[in-house]
Amino acid sequence: MSNPVHVTIYGQNFTVVTGEEPERVEALAAEVDGLMRNIASRGVVDSNRAAMLACLHLADQVKTLQSQLADIKAQPLQKQKLADLLQLLDDELK
């Protein structure tokens, strides 16, 4: 069931309609707010500019995590392939 959750990000109020727990949405909004404020503290004060830089930062984090996850998922497969190859070699040497 969708519920409205009221959050404030970088001084602007938003209503997010979501099926998520309100605490989760509030925590995510707080994280985005903190990121935008951190960016703004470096001299970027325009909210649109801070939001775009925050989005780029978060997109970079997502891509990095996706790449790391792909590497982790590939490792067991590589280990299994190596084990299979070693078994084939052992079988041929017998």
N, C-alpha and C positions, 0 to 999 in steps of 0.2 A: 504494500500500500504506500502511495506517495504522500509525503508530508512536507510542508514548507518549513525550512530552517532559515532563520535570519542570522546573517553574519556581516561583519564589517571588515573590509579589506582596504587598507591604505586610505582610511577615512570615508570610504563610500559604503553605504548599506546595500546589501543584496539579499534577495529571498531565493533560496535554492530549493526547488521541489525535487525530492529524492526519496527513494526507498531505503536509503542507508540510515544507520543510526545517527541521530542529530549530533552526538558527541564526535563522531568520526568526521562529519562535514565541518563542524566547528574547528576541530584540530587541523584539518587540511587548510581551511581558510586562515587560521592563525599562522600556519607555516608559510603560506603565500604572502600574507601580510608582513611577516618578519623578513622574508626574502626581499620583498619590494622596499621595505624600510632600510635594509642593509644596503641595497643598491643605491637608494636615494642618499644615504649618508656619504656616498662617494662623490656626490655632486650632481647626480641625476635627480631632479625634483619633479619633473613632469610625470604625472601618473601614467599616461600612455607609454612613455618611454620606459619607465620603471617596469610596467607590466610586460612589455615586449622583451626586455632583457631578462626578466624573471622567467618568462615562457621559454626563452632560449636556454637558460640555465637548466630548467626542469627537463626540457627535451633532450639536452645533452646527458643528463643523469639517466633518463629512460633508455636512451640508445646504448649507453655504457653498460647498464644492467642487462639489457637484452643480449648484448654481445657476450657478457660474462656468463649468462645463463646458457646460451648456445654452446659455449666452450665446455661448460660443466656437463651438459647433456651429451656432448660428443665424446667425452672421455670414456665413459663406460663402453660405448660402442667400439672405440678404438682398442680398448683393452681386450674386448671379446674377439675382435678381428685378429689381434696379435696372438691371443691364446689359440685361436683356430689355426693360424698359420704355423705356430710352433707344433701343434698336434699333427698337422699334415707332414711337417718335416720329420718329426719323430716316427710317424708311421712309415715314411719312405726309407728311413735309415734302418729300420728293423729287418 
